[in-house]
Structures are given as structure tokens and as C-alpha cells.
Amino acid sequence: MAKATTIILPPTTIAAPRLAADVIITHFPPNWRRLMLLAGLKLRNPKARIVHVEHSYTRSWEAIHVASKLRFRAMRWLAMRLVDRIVCVSRAQSDWLQEAAGIDADRITVIHPFAENPGLAALPLPEPGQRLQIGAYGRFCEQKGFDLLIAGFRSGWFPQCDLVLGGFGEDEAALRALAADCPAIRFTGKVDDLATFLRGCDVVAVPSRSEAYGMVANEAREAGRPIMVAPVDGLVEQATGTGAVVDFTDQDSIQGALRDFGSAKLQQIAKHARSTVSNCYRVREAQWSALLR
């Protein structure tokens, strides 16, 4: 049986270790400094295949954070030629990487991530009352776009809806201040029990500004909750038949999605959402097994 070992390297590491490995899987986001680390891994481990898993960079991330697209894409081009195989976490990320780094499609495998969350698949489907309960959770930071969601509620774009926000992070004080005078918004703090949190939600909103895949959307589908997702990166491909792609800065876009979540249709969408991730952990395992073989 194959044995896996996890090695944690400090972010400043540039000297590559020599490893007794047939396959080396890297998870760190490449940058100019880390090119030396990738090159060293290849030189010091000539018999090992190097597989890079791309978690971070996406088309939307590039648009927000990269001032010199030419320089950034040159780094990506060099980095991806120091590995044997690339795993992308969404089809959208794969398409962008082929464009941004000139990678041939046959060098890329798309494998969606998965994290086990006991109890989600057993939750009863939502039965909304007079007010639709919209849940959102994650790290309170600019990337996750919770400020856009709060602003929409403050503007009255979510009539007959309540917003339940779970999580914590560096922007928590600012988000609480933004929501302070809106009675439809409540904060629940850190989400320690995801199944309990999602039980109280009819729909889950993911308003991120960039998202390589979007585990929140995957977890919501597993819980049988329709999703409202921003039109970015890996979120879009999760919303087919399972919810709506929404511009959270546009009232018409939001209210058009809410009309689709009428009581009868909500349960129909919820049931289909759960079916799209049924046994997904087995699919991920099979994909990784096939790749490593």
C-alpha cells in the first residue's frame, strides 16, 4: 500500500529537500521566490513525478490583485514547466490557467476538493416559512464579499428574507458596523457545527469576489440547500440546476433569483442540489487514484 507523508515548509523556504518519494504533490501558490524551490525539487528528486495542486490563483484573483499581468503570467508559465502534472480545483480555473500560462489541456486534471462534514447529507430539505432564511458563512475578509450581501439587505433588495451570517475574521468589526441598523441580519459567530448552522438556512449565498472552487457551495449542496453564487471562477459551474448565479451588486439580479426560490420550487432545487454531490468523496478518491496510477 502506498504511504503518504506531509511536509510543511516555511513560506520563505527556497532550498528543496531530497525525498524518498515516487510522487511529490505541492500545494503552495507559486511566486518568483518559490520558483527556486520548484526547480530544486525537480533537480534533487529526478525520479519523482511532481504534481502541483492549484488552490489559489484564478481569473478573478488575477483581475483584483495583479498590476502587471504580463509579469505574473510569465511567472506562471515558468512555474508550470517545473512540474509534471497540474491539478485544478475547477473547470473555470483550468480554462484560465491554459490561457494564462499556455498549458496544454492534457497536462491538467480537474479534481474538485472535498471535506467530510458529518450530518449534512442527512439534513431534512428546507421548508421555508413566511421569511426566507439566507445563510452565509466563512472567513470575514474582503475576498468573501459579505459586505456586498449586507449592503443588499440594507438597500431592501432581499424582501421577506433574513440573513444569518456565520464566521469570524479580520473584517468582523467592520461587517457588524455595516449591518448594525438592519434587523433582518444576525451574526452567529464561529461555525463549529456546520450541520446545525445549515439546518437553519433555506438558501446559502456565496458572494465571493474570487473563489477557485468554493467549498461553501459544495457543502450547501450536500446539505440540500439551493445556492446563490457570485459570477466568478469555480462558483458558476456549481450552480447549474442547483440555484442561481447572482450579481450581488444588482437589485434585479438578486430579486430574479429570489423569485426562483418559491416554496414548491425551492424543495425541487434542494433535492437536485443534494443529488449533484451524492457520494462525491468516492468520485474524488477515484480521480486521485487514477491520476497517481
N, C-alpha and C positions, 0 to 999 in steps of 0.2 A: 504494500500500500504506500502511496506517495506521502511524504511528510512535508508539511509547510512550516516555515519559520518566519516570524515577523521581526524585522529590524527597524528600529526607529532612529533616524539620523537627525541631528540638529539642523535647523534651517540653513546654517552657514557652512555646512559640510560640502567640501569640494573634492576631498580625497576619497576615492571609491574603494570599498573593501573587496578583498578576494573571497569568493563564496563557493562552497561546495554545493552547487546548485545546477540543475538542468534547465530550470526556467527562473528568471528573475522578473518579478512584477513590480513596477514602480507606480506610485500614486501621487507623487508631488507635482505641483504645477511647474513646468519648465520656465526658466528665465535665463538671461545671459550668463549669470554666475553658475547656474546648475548645468549648463552645457558641459562644463568641465567634469562634473560628476557623472553625467550620462556617458561621456566619452571614456572616462576612466572605468566605468562598469563594463563597457564593451571591450576595452583593451585588457583588463585584468581578469575577465571571465570569458575568454574567447569561445568556449564550448557551450556556454549557456545562451538560450534564446531570451531576449529581453522583450517583455510585453509592457507597454505603457497604458495605464488606465487614465483617461482624461475626464476629470471630475469638474474642473473649474471654468475653463475658457469656453466662451460661446460667442455667437454673433452679437447678442445684446450686450454681453460683458465688454466686448471689444468696442462697441459703439459708445459706451458710457465712460470707459476707463482709459482708452488708448488714444494718446495725442498723435503719435506717429504710426499710422497703420503700416507703412512700408517697413519700418524698423521692426515692429512687433511681428509681422508676418515673416520677415527674414529669420528671426529667432525661431519661430515655429517650424519653418522649413528645415533649418539645421537640426533642431531637436528631434524631429520625427524621422530623420535619416540616421539617427544613432540608435534606433530601436528596431526590432524585427516585426513587431505587430502592435497595432493600436486598438484599444477597446474604447468605444464611445458609449456614453450612457443614454443617448437618444439619437434618433434618426436625424433630427434637426442639427445636432452637434456634428454628426458625421458629415452631413452635406456642407456645413460651414467649414469644417477642417479640410475637406477635399479642396475647397476653393481657396482658403486662407493659406494652406501650406503645400498645395499642389500634391496631395497624397492620392495615390491610386485607390479606388474603392476596394479593390481586392486585398489591400493591406489592413482594412478596417473591419472590425466586428462590432456590431451594436448589441450590447447586453444591458438591459435596464437593471438598475440596482434594486435590492430588496432587503428589508429589515423585518425580522419576525416581531409581530405585535400581537400577543395572545389576546383573544376575545373579540377582535374586530370582525372576523367572518361570522361570528355567532350573534352579532347585534341585530335586534329587530329593525326592519326598514322604517324610515321616518313616517310618522303620521302627524302632519302639521295641523296646528290649531288655527286660531284667527290670525296669529302673527307668525311669520316665517322666521325660524331661528337660523341665522347665518353664522357659522363658526369660522374662525381663522386662528392659526397658531404657528409658532415658530420663534426664531430669534428676532428680537426687536432691533432692527437695523435698517438702514436706508434701502438695501437691496430688496428686502421683503415687501416693501410698498404698503405697509399697514397705514401709513399716513394718507395714502390715496383713498383707501377704504373708509377711514374715519371721515375724511373730507366729504366723501359722497354721502355718508349718513348725515353729516351736519347740513348738507345742502338739500336734504329731503329727497334724494334720488332713490332711496330704499323705503318706499311707503309700506306700512304694515309689516315691517321687519325689525328684528333685534339683532345686534351684533355682539357675539361672545368672543372675546379676544384672550387667547392663552399664550403664555410665553414670558420671556424676560430678555433683557439685553441693554446695550448702551443707550438706546433711544427711548427707554421706557418712560422716563420723566416727561420727555417732550410729547410722546404719544398720549399719555394721560392728561397732560395740559390741553392738548388739542381736542380731546374728547370730553373735557370736564363738564361742559354745559349741555351735553346731549344725553337725555335719559334713555335712549334706545341702545346705548353702548355700555357694556360692563366688562371688566377685566377679571380673569380668574387666577392670575399668577402662573407660575411654572406648571406645565402639564406633566404630572408624574404618572397618571393613569390615563393613557390615550383612549382606551375603550370607554371609560366613564365620560371623558370630555366629549367624544363624538356621539355618544348616546343622546346628549342634549342638543345636538345640531340637526337641522333638516338638510342643510346645504353647506358645503365648505368652499370658502373663497380663497384663492391664491393670487394675490395682486402683485406678484414679484416683478421687479424691473429686469431681472435676468435669472435664469434657472436652467442649469444644464439638463436636469430631468424633472425634479420636483417630487420628492418623496411624500410631501403632504398630500398631493393629488393622488398618488398611488395608495396611500393609507386611507384616504377618504373613500376611494372606490372600493377598497377591501371591506370597509365598514358599511358599504351600501349607501353612501351619501353622494348625491349629484355634486358636481364641481362647477365653480365659476373661476376660470383661469385667465390670466393676462395673455395677450397675444405674443408671447416670447418663447423662443427656444423649445425645450422639450415639453413644455406645458401643453402646447397646441395639440400634439399628437395624442395626448391622454384624454382629450375632451370629445372625441368622436362618439356620439351617441350616449355619452355619459354626463353631459352637462353643456356648458356654453363657454365660448371664447369671448371675453368681455374687455372692452376698453374702459378701465375704471376711472378715466377722466372724462367720460362722455355719458351724459344722462340717458340719452336714447338707447345706447348700447346696453346699459345696466337694466333699464326697465324692459327692454326687449327680452333679455334673458329671464327676468323675473316672471314675465307672462308665460314663459315655457314651463315654469315650475308650479303650475296649478295642481291642486290636490291629487287628482287622478293621474296626471302625467308624471308627477313627482315620484310616485312609487314605481311606475314603469321604468323611469330613468334610473332610479336607485337600484332596482333589480338587475338591470342590464350593466350598470356600473360595477356591481359586485361580480358579475359573471366574467367581466373582462380581465380580472386578476385572479380567477379561481386557479388554485394550485400554481401560482406564478413562481413560487420558490423552487418547485421541481423543474420548471422551464429554465430558470436561471442556472440551476445546478447542471442541467443537461447541456446548456450552451457553454458553460465554463469547461465541462468535461470534454466536449467536442473540440474546443479551442486548444486545450492542453494536450490532447492526443495528436 
